Amino acid sequence: MLQRAQAGDAGAFRDLVQPHREELRLHCYRLLGSVTDAEDAVQEVLLAAWRGVAGFEGRASVRTWLYRIATNRCLNVLRDNGRRRPPEPVPPFVPPEPTRRGDVTWLQPYPESVVDPAPGPEARYDGREAVELAFITGLQLLPPRQAATLVLRDVLGYPAAEVASMLGTTETAVKGALQRARATLDRHRAGSDSADRRPAPGSAEEQALTRKFADAFTAGDVAGVVALLSDEAWLAMPPAPHEYHGPAIAEFLRVSFGWRGARTVHLVPTRANTQPAFACYHGEPGAVTAHRAGLVVLTLVEDGIGRVTRFHDDAVFDHFGLPDQMSCA
């Protein structure tokens, strides 16, 4: 197949790279934090691979060759763009003063449709942990080459020598970048519950907690939502930078639910970043259809919901195969 692709057989090239396409998209998403940007990057990666396949010498596997192209393409995107922030949305009400303003406003949720292939023996993170929102956010706070080094070593499990070759650097530089990246990521994720203390995906405990959240959220029940939150819970709303903590969450919800008024709210269960999520639709009073109104992702911890992330970017619905509107009947 490789020989046919190198001879210019487009069908053979497609068959050669197609098995890796989804994992490359996930890899680009980890580095870029945006599904939209990741999909654009993968298109450019495959184009570059097609143009370069004739010169591929087989010193590494096709998969490793594609990861090398993808990693460096993402680094080029970050270098060329800096990190362009999306426009801050203007809320239809006056929000209370946030607890803090987040730095990662370009973050998008990732559809739960892809799992990593078996990582190398040196990987430190499992597939679920390495796609959760807290992990992806932490990667966005790292210098790009540090983030790439950590993903290649600790998520995918590539040996240090291979990572050095992929990044065009030395093993010593890889070791130093990895140490700094681990330290920064560990500080960002400090206090996060380990996977064995959280409700298992799809478990009765997870379903009961998310059902209670949906009931309280659709009813506009501030006290009901707050009762489900952990003591250290946060509310975030990318691409808006506003983030609320503790009692400030209730203050924001009172304003938000008050603005909602007589509008109906409908939640459609889905999953994002291995976490329970809901597509939110708003319907005007008396309307027969409701329209997109953001995607809510819940981060569960041992004692409740540790983070509510509401993505006010309706374009993400397309990545999840969700409709523009739904019936209110």
Backbone hydrogen bonds, N-H to C=O, Kabsch-Sander energy under -0.5 kcal/mol:
donor,donor_aa,acceptor,acceptor_aa,energy
5,A,1,M,-2.6
6,Q,2,L,-2.6
7,A,3,Q,-1.1
8,G,5,A,-1.5
9,D,4,R,-2.3
10,A,8,G,-1.0
13,F,9,D,-2.1
14,R,10,A,-2.4
15,D,11,G,-2.2
16,L,12,A,-1.9
17,V,13,F,-2.1
18,Q,14,R,-2.3
20,H,17,V,-1.9
21,R,17,V,-0.6
21,R,18,Q,-1.4
24,L,20,H,-2.1
25,R,21,R,-1.9
26,L,22,E,-2.0
27,H,23,E,-2.2
28,C,24,L,-2.7
29,Y,25,R,-2.3
30,R,26,L,-2.3
31,L,27,H,-1.6
32,L,28,C,-2.4
33,G,29,Y,-3.4
38,A,34,S,-2.2
39,E,35,V,-2.7
40,D,36,T,-1.8
41,A,37,D,-2.4
42,V,38,A,-2.5
43,Q,39,E,-1.8
44,E,40,D,-1.7
45,V,41,A,-2.5
46,L,42,V,-2.7
47,L,43,Q,-1.8
48,A,44,E,-2.4
49,A,45,V,-2.5
50,W,46,L,-2.4
51,R,47,L,-2.1
52,G,48,A,-1.5
53,V,49,A,-1.4
55,G,52,G,-1.2
56,F,53,V,-1.4
65,W,61,S,-2.4
66,L,62,V,-2.5
67,Y,63,R,-2.3
68,R,64,T,-2.2
69,I,65,W,-2.0
70,A,66,L,-2.8
71,T,67,Y,-2.9
72,N,68,R,-2.1
73,R,69,I,-2.2
74,C,70,A,-2.4
75,L,71,T,-2.2
76,N,72,N,-2.0
77,V,73,R,-2.3
78,L,74,C,-2.5
79,R,75,L,-2.2
80,D,76,N,-3.1
81,N,77,V,-2.5
82,G,78,L,-1.0
83,R,81,N,-1.0
99,T,243,E,-1.8
100,R,243,E,-1.6
102,G,100,R,-0.6
102,G,241,P,-3.3
105,T,103,D,-1.1
107,L,104,V,-0.7
108,Q,33,G,-2.2
112,E,271,R,-1.2
113,S,111,P,-1.9
120,G,156,L,-2.6
122,E,157,G,-0.6
123,A,120,G,-1.7
124,R,154,D,-2.6
125,Y,154,D,-1.9
130,A,126,D,-2.1
131,V,128,R,-1.4
132,E,128,R,-0.6
132,E,129,E,-0.7
136,I,132,E,-2.4
137,T,133,L,-2.9
138,G,134,A,-2.0
139,L,135,F,-2.0
140,Q,136,I,-1.5
141,L,137,T,-0.8
141,L,138,G,-0.8
142,L,139,L,-1.4
146,Q,143,P,-0.7
147,A,143,P,-2.3
148,A,144,P,-2.6
149,T,145,R,-2.2
150,L,146,Q,-2.5
151,V,147,A,-2.4
152,L,148,A,-2.5
153,R,149,T,-2.4
154,D,150,L,-2.7
155,V,150,L,-0.8
155,V,151,V,-1.2
156,L,151,V,-2.5
158,Y,152,L,-2.8
163,V,159,P,-2.3
164,A,160,A,-2.6
165,S,161,A,-1.8
166,M,162,E,-2.4
167,L,163,V,-2.2
168,G,164,A,-0.8
169,T,164,A,-2.7
174,V,170,T,-2.2
175,K,171,E,-2.6
176,G,172,T,-2.2
177,A,173,A,-2.6
178,L,174,V,-2.4
179,Q,175,K,-2.1
180,R,176,G,-2.0
181,A,177,A,-2.4
182,R,178,L,-2.7
183,A,179,Q,-2.0
184,T,180,R,-2.2
185,L,181,A,-2.7
186,D,182,R,-2.7
187,R,183,A,-1.8
188,H,184,T,-2.1
189,R,185,L,-2.2
190,A,187,R,-0.9
192,S,189,R,-2.2
197,R,194,S,-1.9
198,R,195,A,-1.0
203,S,200,A,-2.3
207,Q,203,S,-2.5
208,A,204,A,-2.4
209,L,205,E,-2.1
210,T,206,E,-2.5
211,R,207,Q,-2.1
212,K,208,A,-2.0
213,F,209,L,-2.0
214,A,210,T,-2.5
215,D,211,R,-2.4
216,A,212,K,-2.3
217,F,213,F,-3.0
218,T,214,A,-2.5
219,A,215,D,-1.4
220,G,216,A,-0.6
220,G,217,F,-0.9
221,D,216,A,-2.7
222,V,220,G,-1.1
225,V,221,D,-2.1
226,V,222,V,-2.7
227,A,223,A,-2.1
228,L,224,G,-0.5
228,L,225,V,-1.5
229,L,226,V,-1.4
230,S,305,I,-2.4
233,A,230,S,-1.5
234,W,306,G,-1.2
235,L,244,Y,-2.6
236,A,308,V,-2.6
237,M,240,A,-0.5
237,M,242,H,-0.8
240,A,237,M,-2.1
243,E,100,R,-2.0
244,Y,235,L,-2.6
246,G,233,A,-1.5
248,A,245,H,-1.8
249,I,246,G,-1.9
250,A,246,G,-0.7
251,E,247,P,-1.6
252,F,248,A,-2.2
253,L,249,I,-2.7
254,R,250,A,-2.3
255,V,251,E,-1.5
256,S,252,F,-2.8
257,F,253,L,-3.4
258,G,254,R,-1.7
259,W,255,V,-2.1
260,R,256,S,-1.7
261,G,257,F,-1.2
263,R,260,R,-2.1
264,T,283,G,-2.5
266,H,281,Y,-2.5
268,V,279,A,-2.5
270,T,277,A,-2.6
272,A,275,Q,-2.6
273,N,110,Y,-2.7
275,Q,272,A,-2.5
277,A,270,T,-2.2
278,F,296,V,-2.8
279,A,268,V,-2.7
280,C,278,F,-0.5
280,C,294,G,-2.9
281,Y,266,H,-2.4
282,H,291,H,-2.6
283,G,264,T,-2.5
287,A,284,E,-2.5
290,A,326,M,-3.0
291,H,282,H,-2.9
292,R,324,D,-1.5
293,A,280,C,-2.8
295,L,311,F,-1.6
296,V,278,F,-3.2
297,V,295,L,-0.5
297,V,309,T,-2.9
298,L,276,P,-2.7
299,T,307,R,-2.8
300,L,298,L,-0.7
301,V,304,G,-2.9
304,G,301,V,-1.4
305,I,228,L,-2.2
306,G,299,T,-2.7
306,G,304,G,-0.6
307,R,299,T,-1.3
308,V,234,W,-2.5
309,T,297,V,-2.7
309,T,307,R,-0.5
310,R,236,A,-2.8
310,R,308,V,-0.6
311,F,295,L,-3.2
311,F,309,T,-0.7
312,H,238,P,-2.7
312,H,310,R,-0.7
313,D,311,F,-0.8
316,V,313,D,-2.1
317,F,314,D,-1.4
318,D,315,A,-1.1
319,H,315,A,-0.6
320,F,316,V,-1.0
320,F,317,F,-0.6
321,G,318,D,-1.0
322,L,317,F,-2.4
326,M,290,A,-2.2
328,C,288,V,-2.9
329,A,288,V,-0.5
